[in-house]
Amino acid sequence: GDSVTQMEGPVTLSEEAFLTINCTYTATGYPSLFWYVQYPGEGLQLLLKATKADDKGSNKGFEATYRKETTSFHLEKGSVQVSDSAVYFCASLYSGAGSYQLTFGKGTKLSVIP
Amino acid sequence: DTGVSQDPRHKITKRGQNVTFRCDPISEHNRLYWYRQTLGQGPEFLTYFQNEAQLEKSRLLSDRFSAERPKGSFSTLEIQRTEQGDSAMYLCASSSTGTGVTGELFFGEGSRLTVL
């Protein structure tokens, strides 16, 4: 079945450092890809998405590009802030058979220190 | 702006007892989802409703689990004869028809179940 693998955490960075969280997927067909974020004490929320190959999703300074050739959707941010401290989940959705199941990775906890 | 709300936020129960969780989705959303998240793992899909119809169930949803959405608004997830392996965070999410197709789900904060 479909699966998503993301880099193990936790990740600790200093403020203004560059962030990369790796994510790769295996799927039937061509899924849509997502990054969800969970801030402390809050529910999961969509950070960005890409629905086809070579699409770039972006939001709040974060970016991720859908790479079909490497089946990857790595999350990047050029300069992290303390407020970016959260758990980040990569996810895929293949709705070709009328299914709406999101498949999530295990999550990567990011801590940004001043 | 009211988001997805879940109740109770935390439930502690003894093995063998029944528990029920409630989810109130965003009012205009016709799709509702239940996910389960255990420690150190990402959320895992349990079931999905469109209006009152339960359209999809995961094999994770054993016979002890039942979910309903009787009027197409709030939903309940009941676990009968709880086991220690049921200890997890139960997440509810909702979406409208359009955003559900594109994967944008709106999640509640979850109901944490601890089975002693």
Boltz contact constraints between the chains, C-beta under 6 A:
constraints:
  - contact:
      token1: [A, 32]
      token2: [B, 103]
      max_distance: 6.0
  - contact:
      token1: [A, 34]
      token2: [B, 103]
      max_distance: 6.0
  - contact:
      token1: [A, 43]
      token2: [B, 107]
      max_distance: 6.0
  - contact:
      token1: [A, 43]
      token2: [B, 108]
      max_distance: 6.0
  - contact:
      token1: [A, 43]
      token2: [B, 109]
      max_distance: 6.0
  - contact:
      token1: [A, 44]
      token2: [B, 107]
      max_distance: 6.0
  - contact:
      token1: [A, 46]
      token2: [B, 104]
      max_distance: 6.0
  - contact:
      token1: [A, 89]
      token2: [B, 42]
      max_distance: 6.0
  - contact:
      token1: [A, 93]
      token2: [B, 103]
      max_distance: 6.0
  - contact:
      token1: [A, 100]
      token2: [B, 48]
      max_distance: 6.0
  - contact:
      token1: [A, 100]
      token2: [B, 100]
      max_distance: 6.0
  - contact:
      token1: [A, 101]
      token2: [B, 45]
      max_distance: 6.0
  - contact:
      token1: [A, 104]
      token2: [B, 42]
      max_distance: 6.0
  - contact:
      token1: [A, 104]
      token2: [B, 43]
      max_distance: 6.0
  - contact:
      token1: [A, 105]
      token2: [B, 42]
      max_distance: 6.0
  - contact:
      token1: [A, 106]
      token2: [B, 41]
      max_distance: 6.0
  - contact:
      token1: [A, 106]
      token2: [B, 42]
      max_distance: 6.0
  - contact:
      token1: [A, 107]
      token2: [B, 42]
      max_distance: 6.0
